[in-house]
Amino acid sequence: MSQPPEYRYRFWLPLALIAALGLFAWQATGAEEHGEHDEHAEGSLHEIMEELGGHFKSLRKSVGDAGNNDQTLATVHEMQALMHAAKVLTPHSIEDKGAAEQLKYRKVSAQSLRVMCDIEIALLAGDQDAAKAGVKELNNLQRAGHNQYKK
């Protein structure tokens, strides 16, 4: 007896996401230990955020259109990679404010990355409404982050 497709997504999707995030974290740690760098880490935080902003603009336009789901997923994936690179960099506005402030920035960045993963999960499940809600949440995080760290 075959399982309905929705069941397969509920079972395999979280496992695949956990495996992908673990592999991504493992690769990032290994690259740092061997002196290798992510292609996005070479640029300044400003350059990364500019590129991220362009992808976010595309995401806002395409989310909710199931016909563009593959392109929207590709955009989200690129945004995740950019945010992963950005979260370990320090904004100029807080460079001399100490470790506590830098940890706050990293926490906001990690929250943004989590929301991007939530958007990806919603898109993979075909839940366009949840993906739109995620984009709204990401927009709120972006505005709060810019108000606090972009100076």
SVG drawing of the C-alpha trace seen along z (x, -y; Angstrom):
<svg xmlns="http://www.w3.org/2000/svg" viewBox="-2 -56 46 58">
<polyline fill="none" stroke="black" stroke-width="0.4" points="0.0,0.0 1.5,-3.3 1.6,-6.4 0.0,-9.6 2.5,-12.2 1.8,-14.5 3.0,-11.9 6.3,-11.4 7.0,-15.1 6.2,-15.3 8.6,-12.4 11.5,-13.1 11.5,-16.9 12.6,-17.5 15.2,-14.8 16.5,-16.2 16.6,-19.7 18.5,-18.6 21.0,-16.7 21.5,-19.7 21.9,-22.1 24.4,-19.8 26.4,-19.3 26.4,-23.1 27.6,-23.7 30.2,-21.0 31.5,-22.4 31.7,-25.9 33.7,-24.7 36.0,-22.6 36.7,-25.5 37.6,-27.8 39.9,-25.3 41.8,-24.9 42.0,-28.5 39.4,-28.3 36.6,-30.8 33.1,-30.9 32.9,-32.9 30.4,-35.3 32.7,-35.8 35.3,-37.5 33.1,-40.5 32.3,-43.1 29.2,-42.9 27.8,-45.8 28.3,-44.0 26.8,-40.8 23.8,-42.7 23.4,-44.6 23.2,-41.2 20.9,-39.8 18.6,-42.8 18.4,-42.2 17.4,-38.6 14.9,-39.6 13.3,-42.0 12.9,-39.1 11.5,-36.9 8.8,-39.4 7.7,-39.5 7.7,-35.7 6.4,-34.3 2.8,-33.1 3.1,-32.2 3.2,-28.4 4.3,-28.4 7.5,-30.1 8.2,-27.7 11.5,-26.4 12.9,-29.8 11.6,-31.1 13.3,-28.1 16.6,-28.9 16.3,-32.5 15.7,-31.4 18.7,-29.1 21.0,-31.9 19.7,-34.1 20.4,-31.4 24.0,-31.2 24.5,-34.9 23.0,-35.2 25.2,-32.4 28.2,-34.4 26.9,-37.7 26.1,-36.4 29.8,-35.9 30.9,-39.3 30.6,-42.4 28.8,-45.6 31.0,-48.7 28.5,-50.3 29.1,-47.8 32.8,-46.8 33.9,-48.6 30.8,-48.0 32.0,-44.7 31.1,-41.0 27.6,-41.3 26.5,-43.6 28.1,-41.5 26.3,-38.4 23.0,-40.3 23.7,-40.9 24.5,-37.3 21.3,-36.3 19.2,-38.6 21.1,-37.1 20.4,-33.6 16.7,-34.4 16.7,-35.7 18.3,-32.5 15.7,-30.4 12.9,-32.3 14.5,-31.7 14.5,-28.0 10.8,-28.2 10.0,-29.9 11.9,-27.1 9.9,-24.4 6.6,-26.1 7.6,-26.3 8.6,-22.7 5.2,-21.8 3.4,-23.9 2.1,-26.2 2.2,-29.6 0.3,-31.3 2.9,-30.2 5.7,-31.3 4.1,-34.7 3.8,-35.0 7.5,-34.1 8.4,-36.8 6.5,-39.3 8.3,-38.1 11.7,-38.3 10.8,-41.9 10.1,-42.8 13.5,-41.3 15.3,-43.2 13.8,-46.5 14.6,-46.0 18.1,-44.9 18.7,-47.9 17.4,-50.3 19.8,-48.8 22.9,-48.0 23.0,-50.0 24.5,-53.4"/>
</svg>
